[in-house]
């Protein structure tokens, strides 16, 4: 399908409440980088916490490649900062302590196969089993970033292994050109109404200050969250896809 048709279909998905998506299940949310949890699922996380069913959030990579040429923020310092940003964002959304997991994989090197993939998959499956998580949310398999693709691959593997549902949330897929072709059937899924959580979600996204260009100023090629992406996530809905 062309991406203009895919996005049109996403915007026509039924608008539902949280219970229609979860159906009583405990969610595990996979975020490729610190900030994807707030951008893609901030409203859902806040609703889950308010409803007394807080998710477990697994952040897969350390985010250290957003500013690789910075001398003021070398990898270890940036890793620490991005972890703290994620913790603060999730605390704002209502997530209790003890439900955030950092796998610490290298940014832009999340494995799609091999021993590293198997180890990450076992760790994610172990969290599901130990914490009673029985539905997985992860990034869309066509998001144009290697770590987002790897996260989707891990999620598919673990969901199949554990026999639990998989739900995808697009992030960078919203920015693909209209004429880009993706190997995707007619989209199925839901839009979650997050009007009541939108302000909180925006505060959580802004907590990831290192990604806004004003904190790390000595890497002119460093990453900055673009408004073309952020504008999508100012809307009072979140989009979730099912296979």
C-alpha positions as CSV (number, residue, x, y, z in Angstrom):
1,X,0.0,0.0,0.0
2,X,1.0,3.6,-0.5
3,X,1.7,5.5,2.7
4,X,-1.0,8.1,2.0
5,X,-3.6,5.3,1.9
6,X,-2.1,3.7,5.0
7,X,-2.3,6.9,7.0
8,X,-5.8,7.6,5.8
9,X,-6.8,4.2,7.1
10,X,-5.1,4.8,10.4
11,X,-7.1,8.0,10.8
12,X,-10.3,6.1,10.1
13,X,-9.8,3.4,12.7
14,X,-12.5,3.1,15.3
15,X,-12.2,5.4,18.4
16,X,-12.3,3.3,21.5
17,X,-11.6,3.3,25.2
18,X,-8.8,1.6,27.0
19,X,-10.7,-1.5,28.0
20,X,-11.6,-2.3,24.3
21,X,-7.8,-2.5,23.6
22,X,-6.6,-4.3,26.8
23,X,-9.6,-6.5,27.6
24,X,-8.3,-6.9,31.1
25,X,-4.7,-7.7,30.1
26,X,-1.5,-6.3,31.7
27,X,0.6,-4.5,29.1
28,X,4.3,-4.7,28.4
29,X,5.4,-1.7,26.3
30,X,8.6,-1.9,24.3
31,X,10.3,1.4,23.4
32,X,13.3,1.4,21.1
33,X,14.8,4.6,22.7
34,X,14.1,6.7,25.7
35,X,11.2,9.0,24.5
36,X,9.4,6.5,22.2
37,X,7.4,5.4,25.3
38,X,6.0,9.0,25.8
39,X,5.7,9.8,22.1
40,X,3.9,6.7,21.0
41,X,2.1,5.5,24.1
42,X,2.1,8.3,26.7
43,X,-1.7,8.6,26.8
44,X,-2.2,4.9,27.1
45,X,0.4,4.7,29.9
46,X,-1.3,7.5,31.8
47,X,-4.8,5.9,31.3
48,X,-3.4,2.5,32.5
49,X,-1.9,4.0,35.6
50,X,-5.1,5.9,36.4
51,X,-7.1,2.8,36.0
52,X,-4.9,0.8,38.4
53,X,-3.4,-1.4,35.7
54,X,0.1,0.2,35.2
55,X,2.1,-1.3,32.4
56,X,5.7,-2.5,32.5
57,X,7.9,-0.4,30.2
58,X,11.0,-1.8,28.6
59,X,13.4,0.7,27.0
60,X,15.6,-1.3,24.7
61,X,18.6,1.0,23.8
62,X,20.6,3.6,25.7
63,X,20.0,6.5,23.2
64,X,23.7,7.4,23.2
65,X,23.9,8.0,19.4
66,X,21.7,11.0,19.3
67,X,24.7,13.3,19.7
68,X,27.8,11.2,18.8
69,X,30.2,14.1,18.3
70,X,29.4,15.9,21.5
71,X,32.4,16.4,23.9
72,X,30.3,17.8,26.7
73,X,27.9,14.8,26.6
74,X,30.0,11.7,26.0
75,X,28.1,8.4,25.7
76,X,28.1,7.5,29.4
77,X,26.8,10.9,30.5
78,X,24.2,10.9,27.7
79,X,23.1,7.4,28.6
80,X,22.6,8.5,32.2
81,X,20.7,11.7,31.2
82,X,18.4,9.9,28.8
83,X,17.6,7.2,31.4
84,X,16.7,9.9,33.9
85,X,14.6,11.7,31.4
86,X,12.6,8.5,30.8
87,X,12.2,7.9,34.5
88,X,10.9,11.4,35.0
89,X,8.6,11.2,32.0
90,X,7.1,7.9,33.2
91,X,6.7,9.3,36.7
92,X,4.7,12.2,35.3
93,X,2.5,9.7,33.5
94,X,1.8,8.0,36.8
95,X,4.0,4.9,36.4
96,X,5.0,3.5,39.8
97,X,8.7,2.7,40.6
98,X,9.8,-0.8,39.7
99,X,8.0,-1.0,36.4
100,X,10.6,0.6,34.1
101,X,13.3,-1.7,32.6
102,X,16.4,-0.6,30.8
103,X,18.0,-3.3,28.6
104,X,21.0,-1.0,27.7
105,X,21.5,-2.1,24.1
106,X,23.6,0.2,22.0
107,X,21.6,2.9,20.2
108,X,21.3,2.1,16.5
109,X,22.6,-1.4,17.0
110,X,19.6,-3.3,18.4
111,X,19.9,-6.8,17.0
112,X,17.3,-8.4,14.6
113,X,19.0,-11.8,14.7
114,X,21.8,-13.8,16.3
115,X,22.9,-14.3,19.9
116,X,22.2,-10.7,21.0
117,X,18.6,-11.0,19.6
118,X,18.1,-14.2,21.5
119,X,19.3,-12.8,24.8
120,X,17.1,-9.7,24.5
121,X,14.1,-11.9,23.6
122,X,14.7,-14.1,26.6
123,X,14.9,-11.0,28.9
124,X,11.7,-9.6,27.5
125,X,9.9,-12.9,27.8
126,X,11.2,-13.3,31.3
127,X,9.7,-9.9,32.3
128,X,6.4,-11.0,30.8
129,X,6.4,-14.2,32.7
130,X,7.6,-12.8,36.0
131,X,5.3,-9.7,36.0
132,X,2.2,-11.3,34.5
133,X,2.2,-9.2,31.3
134,X,0.0,-10.7,28.7
135,X,-0.1,-8.2,25.8
136,X,2.8,-6.5,24.1
137,X,2.9,-3.0,22.6
138,X,5.8,-2.2,20.3
139,X,6.8,0.0,17.4
140,X,5.4,-0.6,13.9
141,X,7.5,-2.9,11.7
142,X,7.7,-0.3,8.9
143,X,9.0,2.6,11.1
144,X,12.0,3.9,9.2
145,X,14.6,3.4,11.9
146,X,16.7,0.3,12.4
147,X,16.0,0.1,16.1
148,X,12.2,0.4,15.6
149,X,12.3,-2.4,13.1
150,X,14.4,-4.5,15.5
151,X,11.9,-3.7,18.4
152,X,9.0,-4.9,16.2
153,X,10.9,-8.1,15.3
154,X,11.6,-8.8,19.0
155,X,8.0,-8.1,19.9
156,X,6.7,-10.5,17.2
157,X,9.1,-13.2,18.4
158,X,8.2,-12.8,22.1
159,X,4.5,-12.6,21.5
160,X,4.5,-15.8,19.4
161,X,6.7,-17.5,22.0
162,X,4.5,-16.5,24.9
163,X,1.2,-16.9,23.0
164,X,0.0,-13.4,23.7
165,X,-1.4,-10.5,21.6
166,X,0.8,-8.0,19.9
167,X,-0.2,-4.4,19.3
168,X,1.9,-1.9,17.2
169,X,2.2,1.8,17.5
170,X,3.6,3.8,14.6
171,X,6.1,6.6,15.4
172,X,8.3,7.5,12.4
173,X,5.9,5.8,10.1
174,X,3.8,9.0,10.3
175,X,6.6,10.9,8.4
176,X,7.1,8.5,5.5
177,X,6.5,10.1,2.1
178,X,3.0,9.7,0.7
179,X,4.2,7.7,-2.3
180,X,6.3,5.3,-0.2
181,X,5.1,1.7,-0.7
182,X,4.9,-0.6,2.3
183,X,4.2,-4.3,2.4
184,X,1.1,-3.9,4.6
185,X,-2.4,-5.2,4.3
186,X,-5.4,-3.0,5.0
187,X,-4.7,-1.6,8.5
188,X,-6.7,-3.0,11.5
189,X,-6.7,-1.6,15.0
190,X,-7.9,1.2,17.1
191,X,-7.5,4.9,18.0
192,X,-7.5,5.6,21.7
193,X,-9.2,8.7,22.9
194,X,-6.6,10.6,25.1
195,X,-8.2,14.0,25.4
196,X,-8.0,13.8,29.1
197,X,-4.3,12.8,29.1
198,X,-3.0,15.0,26.3
199,X,-1.5,17.8,28.4
200,X,0.2,15.2,30.6
201,X,1.5,13.4,27.5
202,X,3.0,16.7,26.1
203,X,4.7,17.3,29.4
204,X,6.2,13.8,29.4
205,X,7.5,14.3,25.8
206,X,9.1,17.6,26.7
207,X,10.9,15.9,29.6
208,X,13.2,14.4,27.0
209,X,15.0,17.7,26.9
210,X,18.2,16.3,25.4
211,X,16.3,15.6,22.2
212,X,15.1,19.2,21.7
213,X,18.4,20.9,20.7
214,X,18.8,23.3,23.6
215,X,20.7,21.0,26.1
216,X,23.5,19.6,23.9
217,X,24.9,22.5,21.8
218,X,28.4,21.2,20.7
219,X,27.2,18.7,18.1
220,X,25.8,20.5,15.1
221,X,24.8,17.3,13.5
222,X,23.0,16.0,16.7
223,X,19.5,14.8,16.6
224,X,16.5,17.1,17.3
225,X,12.9,15.9,17.4
226,X,11.3,17.5,14.3
227,X,8.0,19.3,14.5
228,X,6.7,17.2,11.5
229,X,6.8,14.2,14.0
230,X,5.7,16.0,17.1
231,X,2.7,17.6,15.5
232,X,1.2,14.2,15.0
233,X,1.4,13.5,18.7
234,X,-0.3,16.7,19.7
235,X,-3.6,15.2,18.6
236,X,-6.0,13.8,21.2
237,X,-5.7,10.2,19.9
238,X,-3.1,7.5,19.8
239,X,-3.1,4.9,17.1
240,X,-2.7,1.1,17.8
241,X,-2.5,-1.6,15.1
242,X,-3.3,-5.3,15.3
243,X,-2.3,-8.1,13.0
